């Protein structure tokens, strides 16, 4: 199952420093939300690993529990 699909046309998104739908010609950013309080999470990257931190709950969240959405980038 592809986890990076365009929310408009369901095509696979390409990575070009950001997510890009070649069908719709739209750029997106992937935003994670806390599974407990629904606040936007901060992505922490180090040594090739990505972790997600909730500033509201003040704790790390498991990537498997995070809800992701794609938001259009302003042109």
N, CA, C and O atoms as a CHARMM CRD file, in Angstrom:
* protein
*
  300
    1    1 UNK  N      0.83900  -1.18900   0.00000 PROA 1      0.00000
    2    1 UNK  CA     0.00000   0.00000   0.00000 PROA 1      0.00000
    3    1 UNK  C      0.87600   1.24200   0.00000 PROA 1      0.00000
    4    1 UNK  O      1.78500   1.37300   0.82000 PROA 1      0.00000
    5    2 UNK  N      0.60000   2.13900  -0.91300 PROA 2      0.00000
    6    2 UNK  CA     1.34400   3.39200  -0.98600 PROA 2      0.00000
    7    2 UNK  C      0.80000   4.36700   0.05700 PROA 2      0.00000
    8    2 UNK  O     -0.40400   4.61400   0.10900 PROA 2      0.00000
    9    3 UNK  N      1.67500   4.91200   0.87700 PROA 3      0.00000
   10    3 UNK  CA     1.23700   5.83600   1.92000 PROA 3      0.00000
   11    3 UNK  C      1.34000   7.28800   1.47800 PROA 3      0.00000
   12    3 UNK  O      0.90900   8.18400   2.20400 PROA 3      0.00000
   13    4 UNK  N      1.90600   7.53400   0.29400 PROA 4      0.00000
   14    4 UNK  CA     2.09000   8.90300  -0.17500 PROA 4      0.00000
   15    4 UNK  C      1.29200   9.12100  -1.44700 PROA 4      0.00000
   16    4 UNK  O      1.84000   9.20800  -2.54600 PROA 4      0.00000
   17    5 UNK  N     -0.03000   9.20900  -1.26400 PROA 5      0.00000
   18    5 UNK  CA    -0.92600   9.40100  -2.38600 PROA 5      0.00000
   19    5 UNK  C     -1.49200  10.80800  -2.38000 PROA 5      0.00000
   20    5 UNK  O     -1.74900  11.38800  -1.32500 PROA 5      0.00000
   21    6 UNK  N     -1.68600  11.35300  -3.59000 PROA 6      0.00000
   22    6 UNK  CA    -2.28300  12.67100  -3.74000 PROA 6      0.00000
   23    6 UNK  C     -3.69100  12.65200  -3.15900 PROA 6      0.00000
   24    6 UNK  O     -4.47500  11.76400  -3.49500 PROA 6      0.00000
   25    7 UNK  N     -4.03400  13.60900  -2.29400 PROA 7      0.00000
   26    7 UNK  CA    -5.37400  13.62600  -1.70800 PROA 7      0.00000
   27    7 UNK  C     -6.45700  13.99000  -2.72900 PROA 7      0.00000
   28    7 UNK  O     -7.64300  13.79400  -2.46600 PROA 7      0.00000
   29    8 UNK  N     -6.06000  14.51600  -3.88700 PROA 8      0.00000
   30    8 UNK  CA    -7.02400  14.90400  -4.91500 PROA 8      0.00000
   31    8 UNK  C     -7.30000  13.78000  -5.90700 PROA 8      0.00000
   32    8 UNK  O     -8.45500  13.46000  -6.18800 PROA 8      0.00000
   33    9 UNK  N     -6.21400  13.17400  -6.44500 PROA 9      0.00000
   34    9 UNK  CA    -6.39300  12.19700  -7.52800 PROA 9      0.00000
   35    9 UNK  C     -5.91400  10.79000  -7.18000 PROA 9      0.00000
   36    9 UNK  O     -6.04600   9.88500  -8.00400 PROA 9      0.00000
   37   10 UNK  N     -5.36600  10.57900  -5.99400 PROA 10     0.00000
   38   10 UNK  CA    -4.86200   9.28200  -5.52000 PROA 10     0.00000
   39   10 UNK  C     -3.64900   8.75600  -6.27800 PROA 10     0.00000
   40   10 UNK  O     -3.30200   7.58400  -6.13000 PROA 10     0.00000
   41   11 UNK  N     -2.99200   9.59200  -7.09000 PROA 11     0.00000
   42   11 UNK  CA    -1.75200   9.19000  -7.75700 PROA 11     0.00000
   43   11 UNK  C     -0.61400   9.17600  -6.75000 PROA 11     0.00000
   44   11 UNK  O     -0.67200   9.85900  -5.72700 PROA 11     0.00000
   45   12 UNK  N      0.42000   8.39600  -7.04200 PROA 12     0.00000
   46   12 UNK  CA     1.58300   8.36000  -6.17000 PROA 12     0.00000
   47   12 UNK  C      2.32800   9.69500  -6.24900 PROA 12     0.00000
   48   12 UNK  O      2.55800  10.22500  -7.33600 PROA 12     0.00000
   49   13 UNK  N      2.69800  10.22500  -5.09000 PROA 13     0.00000
   50   13 UNK  CA     3.43600  11.48700  -5.04100 PROA 13     0.00000
   51   13 UNK  C      4.92200  11.22400  -5.21900 PROA 13     0.00000
   52   13 UNK  O      5.45700  10.24100  -4.70600 PROA 13     0.00000
   53   14 UNK  N      5.58700  12.12000  -5.95800 PROA 14     0.00000
   54   14 UNK  CA     7.03300  12.06000  -6.15000 PROA 14     0.00000
   55   14 UNK  C      7.70200  12.93900  -5.10400 PROA 14     0.00000
   56   14 UNK  O      7.13700  13.94400  -4.67400 PROA 14     0.00000
   57   15 UNK  N      8.90800  12.55400  -4.69800 PROA 15     0.00000
   58   15 UNK  CA     9.69300  13.35900  -3.75100 PROA 15     0.00000
   59   15 UNK  C     10.68600  14.19900  -4.53000 PROA 15     0.00000
   60   15 UNK  O     11.52900  13.65600  -5.24400 PROA 15     0.00000
   61   16 UNK  N     10.59900  15.53600  -4.40200 PROA 16     0.00000
   62   16 UNK  CA    11.50200  16.47300  -5.07500 PROA 16     0.00000
   63   16 UNK  C     11.90900  17.56600  -4.08300 PROA 16     0.00000
   64   16 UNK  O     11.87300  18.75300  -4.40500 PROA 16     0.00000
   65   17 UNK  N     12.29600  17.15100  -2.87700 PROA 17     0.00000
   66   17 UNK  CA    12.55200  18.11000  -1.80100 PROA 17     0.00000
   67   17 UNK  C     11.25600  18.45800  -1.08500 PROA 17     0.00000
   68   17 UNK  O     11.26700  19.04600  -0.00400 PROA 17     0.00000
   69   18 UNK  N     10.15800  18.09200  -1.69400 PROA 18     0.00000
   70   18 UNK  CA     8.79400  18.17900  -1.16800 PROA 18     0.00000
   71   18 UNK  C      8.00000  17.14200  -1.95400 PROA 18     0.00000
   72   18 UNK  O      8.50700  16.57400  -2.92000 PROA 18     0.00000
   73   19 UNK  N      6.79500  16.89900  -1.55800 PROA 19     0.00000
   74   19 UNK  CA     5.96900  15.93900  -2.29200 PROA 19     0.00000
   75   19 UNK  C      5.30700  16.65400  -3.46300 PROA 19     0.00000
   76   19 UNK  O      4.78500  17.75800  -3.31200 PROA 19     0.00000
   77   20 UNK  N      5.33400  16.01400  -4.63500 PROA 20     0.00000
   78   20 UNK  CA     4.80000  16.61600  -5.85900 PROA 20     0.00000
   79   20 UNK  C      3.88100  15.62100  -6.56800 PROA 20     0.00000
   80   20 UNK  O      4.25000  14.46600  -6.77800 PROA 20     0.00000
   81   21 UNK  N      2.68300  16.07800  -6.93400 PROA 21     0.00000
   82   21 UNK  CA     1.78200  15.26700  -7.75500 PROA 21     0.00000
   83   21 UNK  C      1.98100  15.71000  -9.20000 PROA 21     0.00000
   84   21 UNK  O      1.66200  16.84500  -9.55600 PROA 21     0.00000
   85   22 UNK  N      2.50700  14.81700 -10.02900 PROA 22     0.00000
   86   22 UNK  CA     2.74200  15.16400 -11.42700 PROA 22     0.00000
   87   22 UNK  C      1.42400  15.21600 -12.20500 PROA 22     0.00000
   88   22 UNK  O      1.33300  15.91800 -13.21200 PROA 22     0.00000
   89   23 UNK  N      0.40600  14.48400 -11.75300 PROA 23     0.00000
   90   23 UNK  CA    -0.91000  14.50900 -12.42100 PROA 23     0.00000
   91   23 UNK  C     -1.60200  15.86200 -12.21100 PROA 23     0.00000
   92   23 UNK  O     -2.10700  16.45800 -13.16200 PROA 23     0.00000
   93   24 UNK  N     -1.62100  16.33900 -10.97000 PROA 24     0.00000
   94   24 UNK  CA    -2.31800  17.59400 -10.62700 PROA 24     0.00000
   95   24 UNK  C     -1.40700  18.81600 -10.72900 PROA 24     0.00000
   96   24 UNK  O     -1.88400  19.95100 -10.75200 PROA 24     0.00000
   97   25 UNK  N     -0.09500  18.58300 -10.79100 PROA 25     0.00000
   98   25 UNK  CA     0.91100  19.64600 -10.77500 PROA 25     0.00000
   99   25 UNK  C      0.77700  20.50900  -9.50700 PROA 25     0.00000
  100   25 UNK  O      0.74600  21.73800  -9.56300 PROA 25     0.00000
  101   26 UNK  N      0.70100  19.81700  -8.37500 PROA 26     0.00000
  102   26 UNK  CA     0.56000  20.48200  -7.07600 PROA 26     0.00000
  103   26 UNK  C      1.63300  19.95200  -6.13300 PROA 26     0.00000
  104   26 UNK  O      1.95800  18.76400  -6.15300 PROA 26     0.00000
  105   27 UNK  N      2.18100  20.84600  -5.30500 PROA 27     0.00000
  106   27 UNK  CA     3.18500  20.47700  -4.30200 PROA 27     0.00000
  107   27 UNK  C      2.51700  20.38000  -2.93500 PROA 27     0.00000
  108   27 UNK  O      1.60000  21.13500  -2.61100 PROA 27     0.00000
  109   28 UNK  N      3.00800  19.41900  -2.13700 PROA 28     0.00000
  110   28 UNK  CA     2.44200  19.18600  -0.81000 PROA 28     0.00000
  111   28 UNK  C      3.54400  19.06400   0.22800 PROA 28     0.00000
  112   28 UNK  O      4.68800  18.74200  -0.09100 PROA 28     0.00000
  113   29 UNK  N      3.17600  19.33000   1.48700 PROA 29     0.00000
  114   29 UNK  CA     4.03500  18.95500   2.61100 PROA 29     0.00000
  115   29 UNK  C      3.24500  17.96000   3.44400 PROA 29     0.00000
  116   29 UNK  O      2.02200  18.04900   3.55600 PROA 29     0.00000
  117   30 UNK  N      3.96700  17.01500   4.02300 PROA 30     0.00000
  118   30 UNK  CA     3.34800  15.97300   4.83800 PROA 30     0.00000
  119   30 UNK  C      3.37800  16.43300   6.29400 PROA 30     0.00000
  120   30 UNK  O      4.44300  16.71200   6.84500 PROA 30     0.00000
  121   31 UNK  N      2.21100  16.50800   6.90200 PROA 31     0.00000
  122   31 UNK  CA     2.07500  17.01500   8.26800 PROA 31     0.00000
  123   31 UNK  C      1.55100  15.88700   9.15800 PROA 31     0.00000
  124   31 UNK  O      0.58600  15.20600   8.81100 PROA 31     0.00000
  125   32 UNK  N      2.19700  15.70100  10.30800 PROA 32     0.00000
  126   32 UNK  CA     1.78200  14.68100  11.27000 PROA 32     0.00000
  127   32 UNK  C      1.01700  15.30000  12.42600 PROA 32     0.00000
  128   32 UNK  O      1.31600  16.40900  12.86700 PROA 32     0.00000
  129   33 UNK  N      0.02000  14.56100  12.91100 PROA 33     0.00000
  130   33 UNK  CA    -0.79600  15.03500  14.02800 PROA 33     0.00000
  131   33 UNK  C     -0.78400  14.01500  15.15400 PROA 33     0.00000
  132   33 UNK  O     -0.77800  12.80700  14.91900 PROA 33     0.00000
  133   34 UNK  N     -0.77800  14.51300  16.36500 PROA 34     0.00000
  134   34 UNK  CA    -0.73500  13.68200  17.56900 PROA 34     0.00000
  135   34 UNK  C     -1.97300  12.79200  17.65100 PROA 34     0.00000
  136   34 UNK  O     -3.09400  13.26800  17.46900 PROA 34     0.00000
  137   35 UNK  N     -1.77600  11.50400  17.92300 PROA 35     0.00000
  138   35 UNK  CA    -2.91700  10.59800  18.04000 PROA 35     0.00000
  139   35 UNK  C     -3.71900  10.80700  19.32800 PROA 35     0.00000
  140   35 UNK  O     -4.84000  10.31400  19.45200 PROA 35     0.00000
  141   36 UNK  N     -3.14600  11.53200  20.27500 PROA 36     0.00000
  142   36 UNK  CA    -3.81600  11.72600  21.56500 PROA 36     0.00000
  143   36 UNK  C     -4.53000  13.07500  21.67700 PROA 36     0.00000
  144   36 UNK  O     -5.65200  13.14500  22.17900 PROA 36     0.00000
  145   37 UNK  N     -3.87000  14.16400  21.20100 PROA 37     0.00000
  146   37 UNK  CA    -4.46300  15.49400  21.36900 PROA 37     0.00000
  147   37 UNK  C     -4.71800  16.21700  20.05100 PROA 37     0.00000
  148   37 UNK  O     -5.26300  17.32000  20.05400 PROA 37     0.00000
  149   38 UNK  N     -4.33300  15.61600  18.92500 PROA 38     0.00000
  150   38 UNK  CA    -4.54900  16.16200  17.57800 PROA 38     0.00000
  151   38 UNK  C     -3.71100  17.40400  17.25600 PROA 38     0.00000
  152   38 UNK  O     -3.96500  18.06200  16.24700 PROA 38     0.00000
  153   39 UNK  N     -2.72600  17.73900  18.08500 PROA 39     0.00000
  154   39 UNK  CA    -1.83900  18.87100  17.80100 PROA 39     0.00000
  155   39 UNK  C     -0.86100  18.48600  16.68200 PROA 39     0.00000
  156   39 UNK  O     -0.53600  17.31200  16.50600 PROA 39     0.00000
  157   40 UNK  N     -0.39500  19.49600  15.92700 PROA 40     0.00000
  158   40 UNK  CA     0.60000  19.23500  14.89300 PROA 40     0.00000
  159   40 UNK  C      1.91600  18.85200  15.56100 PROA 40     0.00000
  160   40 UNK  O      2.35000  19.49300  16.51800 PROA 40     0.00000
  161   41 UNK  N      2.54000  17.80300  15.04500 PROA 41     0.00000
  162   41 UNK  CA     3.77500  17.29400  15.63300 PROA 41     0.00000
  163   41 UNK  C      5.00400  17.92200  14.99500 PROA 41     0.00000
  164   41 UNK  O      4.97800  18.36700  13.84800 PROA 41     0.00000
  165   42 UNK  N      6.07000  17.94400  15.76200 PROA 42     0.00000
  166   42 UNK  CA     7.37200  18.39700  15.28400 PROA 42     0.00000
  167   42 UNK  C      8.17400  17.16500  14.87900 PROA 42     0.00000
  168   42 UNK  O      8.28100  16.20300  15.64100 PROA 42     0.00000
  169   43 UNK  N      8.73300  17.20500  13.67800 PROA 43     0.00000
  170   43 UNK  CA     9.53500  16.07400  13.19600 PROA 43     0.00000
  171   43 UNK  C     10.97800  16.29300  13.61100 PROA 43     0.00000
  172   43 UNK  O     11.56700  17.33300  13.31700 PROA 43     0.00000
  173   44 UNK  N     11.54400  15.31000  14.29500 PROA 44     0.00000
  174   44 UNK  CA    12.93700  15.35600  14.73500 PROA 44     0.00000
  175   44 UNK  C     13.71100  14.30500  13.95200 PROA 44     0.00000
  176   44 UNK  O     13.35600  13.12600  13.97800 PROA 44     0.00000
  177   45 UNK  N     14.76700  14.72100  13.25500 PROA 45     0.00000
  178   45 UNK  CA    15.56500  13.77500  12.48400 PROA 45     0.00000
  179   45 UNK  C     16.99900  13.79000  12.97200 PROA 45     0.00000
  180   45 UNK  O     17.60200  14.84700  13.15700 PROA 45     0.00000
  181   46 UNK  N     17.53400  12.59100  13.17800 PROA 46     0.00000
  182   46 UNK  CA    18.92600  12.44100  13.58900 PROA 46     0.00000
  183   46 UNK  C     19.39700  11.04400  13.21200 PROA 46     0.00000
  184   46 UNK  O     18.68100  10.06200  13.41000 PROA 46     0.00000
  185   47 UNK  N     20.58200  10.96500  12.67800 PROA 47     0.00000
  186   47 UNK  CA    21.20600   9.68000  12.32800 PROA 47     0.00000
  187   47 UNK  C     20.31500   8.81900  11.42700 PROA 47     0.00000
  188   47 UNK  O     20.30500   7.59400  11.55100 PROA 47     0.00000
  189   48 UNK  N     19.57300   9.45600  10.52700 PROA 48     0.00000
  190   48 UNK  CA    18.73600   8.72200   9.59100 PROA 48     0.00000
  191   48 UNK  C     17.39600   8.27900  10.13400 PROA 48     0.00000
  192   48 UNK  O     16.59300   7.71000   9.39400 PROA 48     0.00000
  193   49 UNK  N     17.13400   8.52300  11.39900 PROA 49     0.00000
  194   49 UNK  CA    15.85700   8.13200  11.99700 PROA 49     0.00000
  195   49 UNK  C     14.97700   9.36300  12.19300 PROA 49     0.00000
  196   49 UNK  O     15.46700  10.44400  12.51900 PROA 49     0.00000
  197   50 UNK  N     13.68200   9.18800  11.99100 PROA 50     0.00000
  198   50 UNK  CA    12.73600  10.27900  12.21400 PROA 50     0.00000
  199   50 UNK  C     11.87200   9.94000  13.41900 PROA 50     0.00000
  200   50 UNK  O     11.36800   8.82500  13.54500 PROA 50     0.00000
  201   51 UNK  N     11.71100  10.91300  14.29600 PROA 51     0.00000
  202   51 UNK  CA    10.84300  10.78400  15.45900 PROA 51     0.00000
  203   51 UNK  C      9.87800  11.95600  15.45600 PROA 51     0.00000
  204   51 UNK  O     10.14600  12.98500  14.83600 PROA 51     0.00000
  205   52 UNK  N      8.77300  11.80600  16.13700 PROA 52     0.00000
  206   52 UNK  CA     7.75600  12.85400  16.17900 PROA 52     0.00000
  207   52 UNK  C      7.49000  13.24400  17.61800 PROA 52     0.00000
  208   52 UNK  O      7.25200  12.39400  18.47600 PROA 52     0.00000
  209   53 UNK  N      7.53500  14.56600  17.87500 PROA 53     0.00000
  210   53 UNK  CA     7.37800  15.09500  19.22800 PROA 53     0.00000
  211   53 UNK  C      6.15000  15.98100  19.28400 PROA 53     0.00000
  212   53 UNK  O      5.94600  16.83100  18.41800 PROA 53     0.00000
  213   54 UNK  N      5.33200  15.77800  20.30700 PROA 54     0.00000
  214   54 UNK  CA     4.15600  16.60700  20.53000 PROA 54     0.00000
  215   54 UNK  C      4.48700  17.63500  21.61200 PROA 54     0.00000
  216   54 UNK  O      4.77800  17.28000  22.75400 PROA 54     0.00000
  217   55 UNK  N      4.43900  18.90100  21.23800 PROA 55     0.00000
  218   55 UNK  CA     4.72000  19.96900  22.20600 PROA 55     0.00000
  219   55 UNK  C      3.57700  20.14400  23.20400 PROA 55     0.00000
  220   55 UNK  O      3.79500  20.65400  24.30300 PROA 55     0.00000
  221   56 UNK  N      2.36900  19.73000  22.84000 PROA 56     0.00000
  222   56 UNK  CA     1.23100  19.83000  23.76500 PROA 56     0.00000
  223   56 UNK  C      1.31100  18.76700  24.85000 PROA 56     0.00000
  224   56 UNK  O      1.14000  19.06400  26.03300 PROA 56     0.00000
  225   57 UNK  N      1.57000  17.52400  24.44600 PROA 57     0.00000
  226   57 UNK  CA     1.68600  16.41000  25.40300 PROA 57     0.00000
  227   57 UNK  C      3.07500  16.35100  26.03400 PROA 57     0.00000
  228   57 UNK  O      3.27000  15.72100  27.07300 PROA 57     0.00000
  229   58 UNK  N      4.04000  17.01500  25.39000 PROA 58     0.00000
  230   58 UNK  CA     5.43300  17.03800  25.83500 PROA 58     0.00000
  231   58 UNK  C      6.05000  15.63500  25.86600 PROA 58     0.00000
  232   58 UNK  O      6.71400  15.24600  26.82700 PROA 58     0.00000
  233   59 UNK  N      5.80100  14.87800  24.76200 PROA 59     0.00000
  234   59 UNK  CA     6.37500  13.53800  24.66800 PROA 59     0.00000
  235   59 UNK  C      6.51700  13.09500  23.21700 PROA 59     0.00000
  236   59 UNK  O      5.85400  13.61500  22.31900 PROA 59     0.00000
  237   60 UNK  N      7.40400  12.11400  23.01200 PROA 60     0.00000
  238   60 UNK  CA     7.57700  11.51200  21.69700 PROA 60     0.00000
  239   60 UNK  C      6.36900  10.64800  21.37400 PROA 60     0.00000
  240   60 UNK  O      5.75300  10.06000  22.26200 PROA 60     0.00000
  241   61 UNK  N      6.03700  10.57800  20.07600 PROA 61     0.00000
  242   61 UNK  CA     4.92500   9.76000  19.61900 PROA 61     0.00000
  243   61 UNK  C      5.42500   8.74800  18.60300 PROA 61     0.00000
  244   61 UNK  O      6.29000   9.05900  17.78400 PROA 61     0.00000
  245   62 UNK  N      4.89100   7.55600  18.65300 PROA 62     0.00000
  246   62 UNK  CA     5.26400   6.50300  17.73100 PROA 62     0.00000
  247   62 UNK  C      4.77300   6.83600  16.32600 PROA 62     0.00000
  248   62 UNK  O      3.62000   7.22300  16.13400 PROA 62     0.00000
  249   63 UNK  N      5.65900   6.68000  15.35000 PROA 63     0.00000
  250   63 UNK  CA     5.30600   6.97000  13.95900 PROA 63     0.00000
  251   63 UNK  C      4.10000   6.13900  13.51900 PROA 63     0.00000
  252   63 UNK  O      3.29500   6.60100  12.71100 PROA 63     0.00000
  253   64 UNK  N      3.97100   4.93200  14.03800 PROA 64     0.00000
  254   64 UNK  CA     2.86300   4.05700  13.64300 PROA 64     0.00000
  255   64 UNK  C      1.50900   4.58300  14.12700 PROA 64     0.00000
  256   64 UNK  O      0.47000   4.18700  13.59700 PROA 64     0.00000
  257   65 UNK  N      1.50900   5.46500  15.12200 PROA 65     0.00000
  258   65 UNK  CA     0.25800   6.01400  15.65400 PROA 65     0.00000
  259   65 UNK  C     -0.06700   7.40100  15.10500 PROA 65     0.00000
  260   65 UNK  O     -1.18500   7.89100  15.26500 PROA 65     0.00000
  261   66 UNK  N      0.91300   8.03100  14.45700 PROA 66     0.00000
  262   66 UNK  CA     0.73600   9.39700  13.95600 PROA 66     0.00000
  263   66 UNK  C     -0.23900   9.40100  12.77700 PROA 66     0.00000
  264   66 UNK  O     -0.19000   8.51700  11.92300 PROA 66     0.00000
  265   67 UNK  N     -1.11900  10.39600  12.73700 PROA 67     0.00000
  266   67 UNK  CA    -2.02800  10.59500  11.60600 PROA 67     0.00000
  267   67 UNK  C     -1.39600  11.63300  10.68300 PROA 67     0.00000
  268   67 UNK  O     -1.10900  12.75400  11.10400 PROA 67     0.00000
  269   68 UNK  N     -1.18200  11.25700   9.42700 PROA 68     0.00000
  270   68 UNK  CA    -0.54300  12.14300   8.46400 PROA 68     0.00000
  271   68 UNK  C     -1.56500  12.70500   7.48100 PROA 68     0.00000
  272   68 UNK  O     -2.51400  12.02600   7.08800 PROA 68     0.00000
  273   69 UNK  N     -1.34700  13.95900   7.09400 PROA 69     0.00000
  274   69 UNK  CA    -2.14800  14.62300   6.05800 PROA 69     0.00000
  275   69 UNK  C     -1.19800  15.34200   5.12500 PROA 69     0.00000
  276   69 UNK  O     -0.10800  15.75100   5.52500 PROA 69     0.00000
  277   70 UNK  N     -1.61900  15.49600   3.87500 PROA 70     0.00000
  278   70 UNK  CA    -0.84400  16.27300   2.91500 PROA 70     0.00000
  279   70 UNK  C     -1.52200  17.63500   2.74800 PROA 70     0.00000
  280   70 UNK  O     -2.70800  17.71500   2.43000 PROA 70     0.00000
  281   71 UNK  N     -0.75000  18.70200   2.96600 PROA 71     0.00000
  282   71 UNK  CA    -1.25300  20.07400   2.81800 PROA 71     0.00000
  283   71 UNK  C     -0.58700  20.70700   1.61400 PROA 71     0.00000
  284   71 UNK  O      0.62200  20.57200   1.42600 PROA 71     0.00000
  285   72 UNK  N     -1.37300  21.40200   0.79400 PROA 72     0.00000
  286   72 UNK  CA    -0.84700  22.07900  -0.38500 PROA 72     0.00000
  287   72 UNK  C      0.12200  23.17700   0.03500 PROA 72     0.00000
  288   72 UNK  O     -0.12500  23.92100   0.98500 PROA 72     0.00000
  289   73 UNK  N      1.23700  23.26000  -0.70000 PROA 73     0.00000
  290   73 UNK  CA     2.19400  24.33800  -0.48700 PROA 73     0.00000
  291   73 UNK  C      1.75800  25.53400  -1.32800 PROA 73     0.00000
  292   73 UNK  O      1.25300  25.36700  -2.43800 PROA 73     0.00000
  293   74 UNK  N      1.95200  26.72800  -0.80000 PROA 74     0.00000
  294   74 UNK  CA     1.63800  27.94400  -1.56200 PROA 74     0.00000
  295   74 UNK  C      2.60500  28.07100  -2.73400 PROA 74     0.00000
  296   74 UNK  O      3.79800  27.80000  -2.60500 PROA 74     0.00000
  297   75 UNK  N      2.07900  28.48000  -3.85500 PROA 75     0.00000
  298   75 UNK  CA     2.91400  28.61500  -5.06300 PROA 75     0.00000
  299   75 UNK  C      3.81800  29.81700  -4.99100 PROA 75     0.00000
  300   75 UNK  O      4.58100  30.07200  -5.92200 PROA 75     0.00000
